[in-house]
């Protein structure tokens, strides 16, 4: 099994399918949940692997800070891209919502990974919720990792999209 992951074939297949579906324009959100230390990051790395050259990979993580960085994981993911999200993050906070959607559709298939969403600031959660309502129209997979015990109605995107086979 890839990466030494045992009994994770279904989860790995779901992640691989989500990445593959970005090429057909079918977007989704993939939630990887579990207790601390269970291997969420390892599962994501093994499931996504190295996407094909036509699929962009953007990645960021939330930090366990008393005062989380506003939009920190999105800043990390967009850094150096020169795309609409990076530009919006340096200008107007209101522009970030539209720029996030544009970023995930502008350059073809994209995978956005945000790790440790249980530590996310409210602004990041708002942008992820905004994406959750629109991702089905984008050539993008948004992969989020979150601890089970941290999942409450306000602490993660309210609307979830399941990846399904066609």
Buried (B, 14 or more C-beta within 10 A) or exposed (E): EBEEBEEBEEBBEBBBBBBBBBBEBBBBBBBBBBEEEEBBBBBBBBBBBEBEEEBBBBBBBBBEEEEBBBBBBBBBBBEEBEBBBBBBBEEEEEBBBBBBBBBBBBBBBBBBBBBBBBBBBEBBBBBBBBBBEBBEEBBBBBBBBBBEEBEEEEBBBEEEBEBEEE
